[in-house]
Amino acid sequence: MKIRSIFILIAIVSLIASGCGKSKPKQLPVIEEEFLTLADIGGRTTFREDSPDVRVIKVKAKALIKKNDIRLAKRNALDNAGKIAVESMVRELMTSDDYNRRYEEIERYFSKNIDKYIVDREIVGERKIYNDRYYGISASFKVSRQKTLVALQKDLRFIDASGSTLVTVITSKKGLDLSAAGYKFEDIEDMLMNQVQTDLNQRGLRAMDFRNAVTAMQSDEQKRKQFAQLSKEQFMTMVAGSSAGEAAFNQQLKEAEEYYSTGLTLLKQLAKIVVEINILSVDRTSKALVLGVNVTAKNISTATGGAFANETFNVARRTGPNTSSAAMITELVRDTYQEMKTRFIPQVIKEMSTVDVTGDKLIRYELVMKGFDGPEFRKIRRAIERSQTDRFRYIDYDNTLKDARPSINIMFVRYAGRLSSLADIVMDTLDDAKMPADDPIVARDVTDLVFERIRK
């Protein structure tokens, strides 16, 4: 009897043990302090904007960690950050109307070869986030303003280059005699203009010389004869903003004030920047040929415009007793322009590339819904779609981690306005749907908003 009782007891214990082995272990609650987001990643950049052509942009981005491959996730996160940085540069160069209308085309075009527009990059902070399911980075990028502008103007034709014309006027020091050096002024003028126009046109900018500008200004039949007589001195007087009484107008021209005001109005419609290249000297010694020039750039397209760049260059080339001065003109002018290209032209490009920085543009954001189950997330998606306006667009969603603990679902949207205002819109939508959530963290350089479901 005792032996039978022992067998029964053993059987019961075995059944209990077997049942316990099949049951799932109790899940521990997620500790909130462990749920890190992009806002928890920091770091200081060492990059500086050491050139007018370079814009330093700091962004934060993330990528899903697949099969525990951290290296791939880090590379993907850096690629995503690069796209955000270049898109930020694009927004600076476009009007809000044009950008908001064509952001899909812009995103497709620039994402194909993002490295083309990035000069350099560095990661200043990195760590696993979202319960170690994503890899987040904070990175800085040096983005090329020039290459981005060329893509928008020349390749995509999103910016009308005619609205950013640069007019070059090549003048000379009064009474400068070039005959001793074997030059004609027209030779230097033509060579310099060829260098300026070739280089800037390749950069997607429209450049013309004074002569073409005067021809283009002859749009008014009544003024055609007057503009045909416009001298460089008169042209530069208009640019300088002097009154007609002080201008160097030809005496035979009547109604100088009307002529001056009409000419200036047409000039402002034609040009954004006027560059004056003033040839100061051309000297030849027994050992060298030296060309000295002073270059000034003025923004005449706005009332607040004025001179923003001024440089003086002295460029020399070695000569011998049998060297022909006329034969050296090409190389000497080319050397002069190379100096301008390094120290002066980048300032001009920066000024010309500032097309319009006003107006709200539709920026891409990610709404991270934490702890919302499938039906709840579906309900939120539909509510967000119904909330769309010209300033708020629903794009798509990603529910790859819908079965994670806690669930993580992401919506992609675009919003024109402050990030805090976007957070308020989503919070109001969640309140209306009776699915309350904690206020998200709104931080600088972060384009993610994390909404955590509150369970009562």
NORFEN-V729895 format. One record per helix or strand of 3 or more residues. SS is the DSSP state (helix for helix, strand for strand). FROM is the first residue (numbers start at 0). LEN is the number of residues. Records with the same first field share a line. If there is no record, write none. Layout:
SS=FROM-LEN ; FROM-LEN
//
This chain:
helix=1-21 ; 31-3 ; 37-3 ; 69-24 ; 95-16 ; 113-4 ; 144-11 ; 160-4 ; 178-3 ; 184-18 ; 209-8 ; 220-8 ; 231-9 ; 243-3 ; 255-15 ; 325-18 ; 344-8 ; 373-13 ; 418-14
strand=53-11 ; 117-12 ; 133-11 ; 165-7 ; 206-3 ; 272-12 ; 287-12 ; 306-12 ; 362-8 ; 391-10 ; 407-8 ; 447-6
//
